[in-house]
Amino acid sequence: MVVFAHSDPQIEINQNFFDAFYQMVERYDERVIFVHRNLGIDIWSQKSEYNGISNLEVVAVEGSKWPPMWMQIDPLTGTFNIDQSSWYDEYMAKGKLPKSP
């Protein structure tokens, strides 16, 4: 499951949402990727087993940046690829989207 949000799990005002969200994720049998925009970081980041939850990945997208983040998920292997730097330049140079992982 992929969840897109504008809410940072580390901001206290969001804690009511995340307390319930973490409980739901812990009961879910599949991987959960939580993607959010974070203006407080210089570059994007990815954290596995977030908050001690084995099936939770948290990805913080660098805000106010061009190009937007490219995220490609392979549901057969359970892997994903993230690029928030070079994919657009490669696309423009080659005229095609980047190859999957």
A tleap script that builds the chain and sets N, CA, C and O, in Angstrom:
source leaprc.protein.ff14SB
mol = sequence {
  NMET VAL VAL PHE ALA HIE SER ASP PRO GLN
  ILE GLU ILE ASN GLN ASN PHE PHE ASP ALA
  PHE TYR GLN MET VAL GLU ARG TYR ASP GLU
  ARG VAL ILE PHE VAL HIE ARG ASN LEU GLY
  ILE ASP ILE TRP SER GLN LYS SER GLU TYR
  ASN GLY ILE SER ASN LEU GLU VAL VAL ALA
  VAL GLU GLY SER LYS TRP PRO PRO MET TRP
  MET GLN ILE ASP PRO LEU THR GLY THR PHE
  ASN ILE ASP GLN SER SER TRP TYR ASP GLU
  TYR MET ALA LYS GLY LYS LEU PRO LYS SER
  CPRO
}
set mol.1.N position { 0.849 -1.155 0.000 }
set mol.1.CA position { 0.000 0.000 0.000 }
set mol.1.C position { 0.906 1.233 0.000 }
set mol.1.O position { 1.933 1.266 0.677 }
set mol.2.N position { 0.506 2.234 -0.767 }
set mol.2.CA position { 1.225 3.502 -0.801 }
set mol.2.C position { 0.273 4.588 -0.320 }
set mol.2.O position { -0.854 4.704 -0.803 }
set mol.3.N position { 0.744 5.380 0.638 }
set mol.3.CA position { -0.047 6.477 1.190 }
set mol.3.C position { 0.699 7.776 0.889 }
set mol.3.O position { 1.858 7.934 1.273 }
set mol.4.N position { 0.036 8.699 0.206 }
set mol.4.CA position { 0.614 10.013 -0.066 }
set mol.4.C position { -0.011 11.021 0.882 }
set mol.4.O position { -1.229 11.051 1.057 }
set mol.5.N position { 0.833 11.848 1.495 }
set mol.5.CA position { 0.333 12.813 2.471 }
set mol.5.C position { 1.207 14.057 2.473 }
set mol.5.O position { 2.283 14.094 1.875 }
set mol.6.N position { 0.722 15.042 3.146 }
set mol.6.CA position { 1.471 16.280 3.319 }
set mol.6.C position { 1.866 16.427 4.787 }
set mol.6.O position { 2.312 17.490 5.217 }
set mol.7.N position { 1.699 15.366 5.536 }
set mol.7.CA position { 1.871 15.392 6.985 }
set mol.7.C position { 3.156 14.676 7.386 }
set mol.7.O position { 3.395 13.543 6.969 }
set mol.8.N position { 3.970 15.329 8.184 }
set mol.8.CA position { 5.229 14.774 8.666 }
set mol.8.C position { 4.979 14.007 9.964 }
set mol.8.O position { 4.402 14.564 10.898 }
set mol.9.N position { 5.402 12.737 10.048 }
set mol.9.CA position { 5.161 11.965 11.265 }
set mol.9.C position { 5.904 12.497 12.490 }
set mol.9.O position { 5.581 12.116 13.615 }
set mol.10.N position { 6.873 13.356 12.295 }
set mol.10.CA position { 7.651 13.859 13.433 }
set mol.10.C position { 7.095 15.154 14.024 }
set mol.10.O position { 7.638 15.654 15.009 }
set mol.11.N position { 6.034 15.705 13.451 }
set mol.11.CA position { 5.455 16.937 13.975 }
set mol.11.C position { 4.362 16.583 14.981 }
set mol.11.O position { 3.438 15.829 14.674 }
set mol.12.N position { 4.480 17.132 16.172 }
set mol.12.CA position { 3.612 16.752 17.293 }
set mol.12.C position { 2.121 16.942 17.019 }
set mol.12.O position { 1.315 16.124 17.462 }
set mol.13.N position { 1.739 17.984 16.310 }
set mol.13.CA position { 0.317 18.238 16.063 }
set mol.13.C position { -0.332 17.110 15.237 }
set mol.13.O position { -1.553 16.956 15.249 }
set mol.14.N position { 0.476 16.337 14.535 }
set mol.14.CA position { -0.017 15.228 13.711 }
set mol.14.C position { -0.109 13.914 14.477 }
set mol.14.O position { -0.515 12.904 13.903 }
set mol.15.N position { 0.252 13.900 15.743 }
set mol.15.CA position { 0.390 12.660 16.489 }
set mol.15.C position { -0.894 11.855 16.603 }
set mol.15.O position { -0.834 10.625 16.578 }
set mol.16.N position { -2.047 12.491 16.727 }
set mol.16.CA position { -3.307 11.737 16.812 }
set mol.16.C position { -3.513 10.867 15.586 }
set mol.16.O position { -3.920 9.711 15.704 }
set mol.17.N position { -3.234 11.415 14.406 }
set mol.17.CA position { -3.356 10.632 13.187 }
set mol.17.C position { -2.365 9.475 13.187 }
set mol.17.O position { -2.734 8.335 12.903 }
set mol.18.N position { -1.110 9.767 13.505 }
set mol.18.CA position { -0.076 8.738 13.387 }
set mol.18.C position { -0.193 7.649 14.437 }
set mol.18.O position { 0.172 6.506 14.163 }
set mol.19.N position { -0.683 7.955 15.618 }
set mol.19.CA position { -0.892 6.890 16.612 }
set mol.19.C position { -1.833 5.823 16.055 }
set mol.19.O position { -1.549 4.630 16.161 }
set mol.20.N position { -2.948 6.245 15.464 }
set mol.20.CA position { -3.899 5.296 14.875 }
set mol.20.C position { -3.322 4.651 13.609 }
set mol.20.O position { -3.509 3.456 13.381 }
set mol.21.N position { -2.629 5.431 12.797 }
set mol.21.CA position { -2.043 4.925 11.554 }
set mol.21.C position { -1.024 3.817 11.845 }
set mol.21.O position { -1.036 2.778 11.185 }
set mol.22.N position { -0.152 4.032 12.822 }
set mol.22.CA position { 0.850 3.008 13.173 }
set mol.22.C position { 0.180 1.713 13.608 }
set mol.22.O position { 0.642 0.631 13.247 }
set mol.23.N position { -0.886 1.803 14.368 }
set mol.23.CA position { -1.598 0.596 14.793 }
set mol.23.C position { -2.169 -0.159 13.597 }
set mol.23.O position { -2.100 -1.386 13.539 }
set mol.24.N position { -2.731 0.578 12.650 }
set mol.24.CA position { -3.278 -0.066 11.448 }
set mol.24.C position { -2.176 -0.734 10.635 }
set mol.24.O position { -2.352 -1.854 10.156 }
set mol.25.N position { -1.050 -0.061 10.476 }
set mol.25.CA position { 0.057 -0.608 9.683 }
set mol.25.C position { 0.604 -1.877 10.340 }
set mol.25.O position { 0.921 -2.846 9.650 }
set mol.26.N position { 0.713 -1.875 11.646 }
set mol.26.CA position { 1.219 -3.057 12.345 }
set mol.26.C position { 0.336 -4.280 12.130 }
set mol.26.O position { 0.830 -5.407 12.131 }
set mol.27.N position { -0.961 -4.067 11.946 }
set mol.27.CA position { -1.891 -5.185 11.713 }
set mol.27.C position { -1.975 -5.581 10.242 }
set mol.27.O position { -2.522 -6.635 9.916 }
set mol.28.N position { -1.450 -4.763 9.371 }
set mol.28.CA position { -1.509 -5.002 7.926 }
set mol.28.C position { -0.392 -5.970 7.547 }
set mol.28.O position { 0.729 -5.849 8.040 }
set mol.29.N position { -0.692 -6.924 6.680 }
set mol.29.CA position { 0.283 -7.968 6.352 }
set mol.29.C position { 1.271 -7.597 5.245 }
set mol.29.O position { 2.234 -8.329 5.016 }
set mol.30.N position { 1.057 -6.506 4.574 }
set mol.30.CA position { 1.916 -6.125 3.449 }
set mol.30.C position { 2.742 -4.887 3.791 }
set mol.30.O position { 2.528 -4.238 4.815 }
set mol.31.N position { 3.672 -4.585 2.922 }
set mol.31.CA position { 4.504 -3.392 3.080 }
set mol.31.C position { 3.670 -2.135 2.863 }
set mol.31.O position { 2.796 -2.101 1.997 }
set mol.32.N position { 3.944 -1.110 3.652 }
set mol.32.CA position { 3.289 0.188 3.525 }
set mol.32.C position { 4.373 1.232 3.272 }
set mol.32.O position { 5.348 1.326 4.018 }
set mol.33.N position { 4.190 2.009 2.217 }
set mol.33.CA position { 5.109 3.099 1.901 }
set mol.33.C position { 4.349 4.400 2.124 }
set mol.33.O position { 3.361 4.678 1.444 }
set mol.34.N position { 4.817 5.189 3.075 }
set mol.34.CA position { 4.197 6.466 3.415 }
set mol.34.C position { 5.076 7.564 2.823 }
set mol.34.O position { 6.228 7.729 3.226 }
set mol.35.N position { 4.526 8.318 1.861 }
set mol.35.CA position { 5.272 9.362 1.168 }
set mol.35.C position { 4.703 10.712 1.575 }
set mol.35.O position { 3.502 10.952 1.448 }
set mol.36.N position { 5.574 11.598 2.068 }
set mol.36.CA position { 5.100 12.922 2.466 }
set mol.36.C position { 6.100 13.994 2.043 }
set mol.36.O position { 7.289 13.729 1.864 }
set mol.37.N position { 5.593 15.185 1.892 }
set mol.37.CA position { 6.432 16.330 1.561 }
set mol.37.C position { 6.940 16.935 2.862 }
set mol.37.O position { 6.183 17.114 3.816 }
set mol.38.N position { 8.210 17.242 2.888 }
set mol.38.CA position { 8.806 17.796 4.086 }
set mol.38.C position { 9.657 18.991 3.707 }
set mol.38.O position { 10.674 18.849 3.028 }
set mol.39.N position { 9.245 20.152 4.142 }
set mol.39.CA position { 9.994 21.372 3.835 }
set mol.39.C position { 11.209 21.552 4.728 }
set mol.39.O position { 12.048 22.412 4.458 }
set mol.40.N position { 11.320 20.762 5.783 }
set mol.40.CA position { 12.394 20.954 6.752 }
set mol.40.C position { 13.674 20.202 6.448 }
set mol.40.O position { 14.584 20.189 7.277 }
set mol.41.N position { 13.775 19.569 5.276 }
set mol.41.CA position { 15.001 18.835 4.949 }
set mol.41.C position { 15.629 19.393 3.685 }
set mol.41.O position { 14.954 20.003 2.856 }
set mol.42.N position { 16.921 19.177 3.551 }
set mol.42.CA position { 17.630 19.669 2.375 }
set mol.42.C position { 17.455 18.748 1.179 }
set mol.42.O position { 17.361 19.215 0.044 }
set mol.43.N position { 17.411 17.429 1.427 }
set mol.43.CA position { 17.250 16.453 0.354 }
set mol.43.C position { 16.194 15.436 0.780 }
set mol.43.O position { 15.795 15.393 1.944 }
set mol.44.N position { 15.751 14.627 -0.163 }
set mol.44.CA position { 14.760 13.611 0.157 }
set mol.44.C position { 15.415 12.543 1.031 }
set mol.44.O position { 16.639 12.413 1.069 }
set mol.45.N position { 14.579 11.788 1.726 }
set mol.45.CA position { 15.108 10.722 2.576 }
set mol.45.C position { 14.164 9.528 2.568 }
set mol.45.O position { 12.986 9.643 2.230 }
set mol.46.N position { 14.706 8.395 2.942 }
set mol.46.CA position { 13.936 7.157 3.033 }
set mol.46.C position { 14.345 6.436 4.305 }
set mol.46.O position { 15.535 6.271 4.573 }
set mol.47.N position { 13.363 6.004 5.092 }
set mol.47.CA position { 13.647 5.289 6.331 }
set mol.47.C position { 12.849 3.997 6.349 }
set mol.47.O position { 11.622 4.017 6.259 }
set mol.48.N position { 13.548 2.872 6.466 }
set mol.48.CA position { 12.911 1.561 6.568 }
set mol.48.C position { 12.607 1.249 8.025 }
set mol.48.O position { 13.256 1.770 8.932 }
set mol.49.N position { 11.612 0.390 8.240 }
set mol.49.CA position { 11.193 -0.023 9.583 }
set mol.49.C position { 10.980 1.195 10.478 }
set mol.49.O position { 11.451 1.251 11.614 }
set mol.50.N position { 10.261 2.160 9.932 }
set mol.50.CA position { 10.030 3.420 10.629 }
set mol.50.C position { 9.272 3.200 11.931 }
set mol.50.O position { 8.309 2.434 11.981 }
set mol.51.N position { 9.708 3.868 12.963 }
set mol.51.CA position { 9.079 3.801 14.282 }
set mol.51.C position { 9.057 2.365 14.824 }
set mol.51.O position { 8.198 2.010 15.631 }
set mol.52.N position { 10.015 1.548 14.368 }
set mol.52.CA position { 10.096 0.163 14.813 }
set mol.52.C position { 9.080 -0.763 14.180 }
set mol.52.O position { 8.916 -1.896 14.631 }
set mol.53.N position { 8.389 -0.302 13.135 }
set mol.53.CA position { 7.362 -1.104 12.470 }
set mol.53.C position { 7.995 -1.741 11.234 }
set mol.53.O position { 8.397 -1.037 10.307 }
set mol.54.N position { 8.084 -3.053 11.218 }
set mol.54.CA position { 8.865 -3.770 10.209 }
set mol.54.C position { 8.379 -3.578 8.775 }
set mol.54.O position { 9.185 -3.648 7.847 }
set mol.55.N position { 7.097 -3.339 8.568 }
set mol.55.CA position { 6.570 -3.220 7.208 }
set mol.55.C position { 6.313 -1.772 6.790 }
set mol.55.O position { 5.614 -1.531 5.806 }
set mol.56.N position { 6.869 -0.808 7.526 }
set mol.56.CA position { 6.621 0.604 7.212 }
set mol.56.C position { 7.879 1.301 6.702 }
set mol.56.O position { 8.910 1.342 7.373 }
set mol.57.N position { 7.760 1.847 5.493 }
set mol.57.CA position { 8.806 2.685 4.892 }
set mol.57.C position { 8.267 4.099 4.840 }
set mol.57.O position { 7.125 4.313 4.434 }
set mol.58.N position { 9.072 5.066 5.245 }
set mol.58.CA position { 8.665 6.466 5.166 }
set mol.58.C position { 9.626 7.189 4.226 }
set mol.58.O position { 10.845 7.148 4.393 }
set mol.59.N position { 9.040 7.847 3.239 }
set mol.59.CA position { 9.812 8.603 2.256 }
set mol.59.C position { 9.421 10.073 2.383 }
set mol.59.O position { 8.248 10.423 2.256 }
set mol.60.N position { 10.405 10.926 2.635 }
set mol.60.CA position { 10.172 12.373 2.699 }
set mol.60.C position { 10.651 12.976 1.386 }
set mol.60.O position { 11.820 12.854 1.019 }
set mol.61.N position { 9.737 13.623 0.692 }
set mol.61.CA position { 10.037 14.247 -0.590 }
set mol.61.C position { 10.532 15.665 -0.334 }
set mol.61.O position { 9.946 16.401 0.460 }
set mol.62.N position { 11.597 16.036 -0.999 }
set mol.62.CA position { 12.093 17.404 -0.874 }
set mol.62.C position { 11.082 18.352 -1.495 }
set mol.62.O position { 10.750 18.225 -2.674 }
set mol.63.N position { 10.596 19.293 -0.714 }
set mol.63.CA position { 9.574 20.214 -1.171 }
set mol.63.C position { 10.132 21.339 -2.025 }
set mol.63.O position { 11.321 21.654 -1.971 }
set mol.64.N position { 9.256 21.933 -2.807 }
set mol.64.CA position { 9.592 23.094 -3.645 }
set mol.64.C position { 10.797 22.830 -4.535 }
set mol.64.O position { 11.692 23.667 -4.648 }
set mol.65.N position { 10.812 21.678 -5.157 }
set mol.65.CA position { 11.944 21.293 -6.002 }
set mol.65.C position { 11.438 20.803 -7.351 }
set mol.65.O position { 10.397 20.154 -7.445 }
set mol.66.N position { 12.187 21.124 -8.380 }
set mol.66.CA position { 11.938 20.586 -9.707 }
set mol.66.C position { 13.135 19.751 -10.087 }
set mol.66.O position { 14.264 20.202 -9.888 }
set mol.67.N position { 12.957 18.578 -10.613 }
set mol.67.CA position { 11.682 17.940 -10.934 }
set mol.67.C position { 11.060 17.303 -9.696 }
set mol.67.O position { 11.714 17.136 -8.667 }
set mol.68.N position { 9.780 16.951 -9.819 }
set mol.68.CA position { 9.156 16.229 -8.713 }
set mol.68.C position { 9.783 14.844 -8.581 }
set mol.68.O position { 10.507 14.396 -9.470 }
set mol.69.N position { 9.506 14.184 -7.489 }
set mol.69.CA position { 10.081 12.863 -7.254 }
set mol.69.C position { 9.503 11.839 -8.237 }
set mol.69.O position { 8.306 11.839 -8.525 }
set mol.70.N position { 10.368 10.984 -8.734 }
set mol.70.CA position { 9.993 9.840 -9.573 }
set mol.70.C position { 10.026 8.626 -8.660 }
set mol.70.O position { 11.056 8.343 -8.048 }
set mol.71.N position { 8.929 7.911 -8.559 }
set mol.71.CA position { 8.866 6.713 -7.742 }
set mol.71.C position { 8.260 5.603 -8.571 }
set mol.71.O position { 7.156 5.731 -9.100 }
set mol.72.N position { 8.991 4.523 -8.675 }
set mol.72.CA position { 8.540 3.389 -9.468 }
set mol.72.C position { 8.494 2.165 -8.557 }
set mol.72.O position { 9.484 1.826 -7.909 }
set mol.73.N position { 7.332 1.504 -8.512 }
set mol.73.CA position { 7.133 0.375 -7.616 }
set mol.73.C position { 6.901 -0.882 -8.442 }
set mol.73.O position { 6.095 -0.883 -9.373 }
set mol.74.N position { 7.610 -1.949 -8.097 }
set mol.74.CA position { 7.417 -3.239 -8.743 }
set mol.74.C position { 6.647 -4.135 -7.765 }
set mol.74.O position { 7.229 -4.646 -6.808 }
set mol.75.N position { 5.348 -4.327 -7.998 }
set mol.75.CA position { 4.545 -5.107 -7.044 }
set mol.75.C position { 4.907 -6.591 -7.020 }
set mol.75.O position { 4.601 -7.279 -6.046 }
set mol.76.N position { 5.546 -7.094 -8.065 }
set mol.76.CA position { 5.916 -8.513 -8.092 }
set mol.76.C position { 7.100 -8.809 -7.175 }
set mol.76.O position { 7.135 -9.850 -6.518 }
set mol.77.N position { 8.062 -7.904 -7.130 }
set mol.77.CA position { 9.248 -8.130 -6.295 }
set mol.77.C position { 9.177 -7.390 -4.964 }
set mol.77.O position { 9.950 -7.678 -4.051 }
set mol.78.N position { 8.249 -6.433 -4.850 }
set mol.78.CA position { 8.142 -5.653 -3.631 }
set mol.78.C position { 9.214 -4.585 -3.493 }
set mol.78.O position { 9.443 -4.068 -2.399 }
set mol.79.N position { 9.864 -4.255 -4.588 }
set mol.79.CA position { 10.913 -3.243 -4.558 }
set mol.79.C position { 10.402 -1.931 -5.129 }
set mol.79.O position { 9.416 -1.902 -5.866 }
set mol.80.N position { 11.083 -0.844 -4.780 }
set mol.80.CA position { 10.756 0.439 -5.374 }
set mol.80.C position { 12.019 1.248 -5.577 }
set mol.80.O position { 13.024 1.058 -4.891 }
set mol.81.N position { 11.944 2.152 -6.532 }
set mol.81.CA position { 13.067 2.995 -6.911 }
set mol.81.C position { 12.623 4.448 -6.812 }
set mol.81.O position { 11.524 4.807 -7.232 }
set mol.82.N position { 13.499 5.277 -6.247 }
set mol.82.CA position { 13.183 6.690 -6.055 }
set mol.82.C position { 14.273 7.529 -6.694 }
set mol.82.O position { 15.458 7.219 -6.570 }
set mol.83.N position { 13.875 8.582 -7.373 }
set mol.83.CA position { 14.846 9.520 -7.938 }
set mol.83.C position { 14.239 10.913 -7.877 }
set mol.83.O position { 13.190 11.168 -8.468 }
set mol.84.N position { 14.893 11.802 -7.169 }
set mol.84.CA position { 14.429 13.177 -7.127 }
set mol.84.C position { 15.539 14.103 -7.595 }
set mol.84.O position { 15.655 15.238 -7.133 }
set mol.85.N position { 16.360 13.601 -8.524 }
set mol.85.CA position { 17.422 14.471 -9.001 }
set mol.85.C position { 17.601 14.407 -10.510 }
set mol.85.O position { 17.482 15.428 -11.188 }
set mol.86.N position { 17.883 13.238 -11.041 }
set mol.86.CA position { 18.341 13.185 -12.439 }
set mol.86.C position { 17.338 12.629 -13.437 }
set mol.86.O position { 17.587 12.697 -14.641 }
set mol.87.N position { 16.216 12.082 -12.989 }
set mol.87.CA position { 15.338 11.393 -13.933 }
set mol.87.C position { 14.840 12.307 -15.035 }
set mol.87.O position { 14.743 11.883 -16.186 }
set mol.88.N position { 14.525 13.541 -14.713 }
set mol.88.CA position { 13.955 14.442 -15.710 }
set mol.88.C position { 14.997 14.800 -16.773 }
set mol.88.O position { 14.686 14.806 -17.964 }
set mol.89.N position { 16.216 15.094 -16.358 }
set mol.89.CA position { 17.277 15.403 -17.321 }
set mol.89.C position { 17.544 14.216 -18.240 }
set mol.89.O position { 17.751 14.387 -19.441 }
set mol.90.N position { 17.538 13.007 -17.668 }
set mol.90.CA position { 17.735 11.792 -18.472 }
set mol.90.C position { 16.580 11.619 -19.459 }
set mol.90.O position { 16.794 11.247 -20.613 }
set mol.91.N position { 15.372 11.886 -19.005 }
set mol.91.CA position { 14.197 11.784 -19.871 }
set mol.91.C position { 14.303 12.760 -21.037 }
set mol.91.O position { 14.056 12.392 -22.186 }
set mol.92.N position { 14.669 14.002 -20.741 }
set mol.92.CA position { 14.769 15.016 -21.790 }
set mol.92.C position { 15.904 14.697 -22.763 }
set mol.92.O position { 15.764 14.927 -23.964 }
set mol.93.N position { 17.015 14.175 -22.268 }
set mol.93.CA position { 18.163 13.864 -23.120 }
set mol.93.C position { 17.877 12.667 -24.022 }
set mol.93.O position { 18.274 12.659 -25.187 }
set mol.94.N position { 17.195 11.662 -23.493 }
set mol.94.CA position { 16.958 10.427 -24.237 }
set mol.94.C position { 15.575 10.368 -24.864 }
set mol.94.O position { 15.334 9.559 -25.760 }
set mol.95.N position { 14.669 11.210 -24.404 }
set mol.95.CA position { 13.316 11.194 -24.929 }
set mol.95.C position { 12.499 10.008 -24.450 }
set mol.95.O position { 11.494 9.652 -25.067 }
set mol.96.N position { 12.926 9.393 -23.351 }
set mol.96.CA position { 12.161 8.269 -22.803 }
set mol.96.C position { 12.336 8.238 -21.287 }
set mol.96.O position { 13.272 8.821 -20.741 }
set mol.97.N position { 11.423 7.551 -20.631 }
set mol.97.CA position { 11.464 7.446 -19.177 }
set mol.97.C position { 12.571 6.516 -18.751 }
set mol.97.O position { 12.974 5.643 -19.520 }
set mol.98.N position { 13.088 6.687 -17.510 }
set mol.98.CA position { 14.155 5.816 -17.016 }
set mol.98.C position { 13.700 4.366 -16.941 }
set mol.98.O position { 12.507 4.083 -16.832 }
set mol.99.N position { 14.656 3.457 -17.002 }
set mol.99.CA position { 14.367 2.034 -16.889 }
set mol.99.C position { 14.021 1.672 -15.462 }
set mol.99.O position { 14.477 2.310 -14.513 }
set mol.100.N position { 13.206 0.638 -15.323 }
set mol.100.CA position { 12.851 0.172 -13.990 }
set mol.100.C position { 14.042 -0.507 -13.340 }
set mol.100.O position { 14.974 -0.928 -14.025 }
set mol.101.N position { 14.011 -0.616 -11.989 }
set mol.101.CA position { 15.154 -1.201 -11.269 }
set mol.101.C position { 15.385 -2.652 -11.631 }
set mol.101.O position { 16.307 -3.279 -11.109 }
savepdb mol mol.pdb
quit
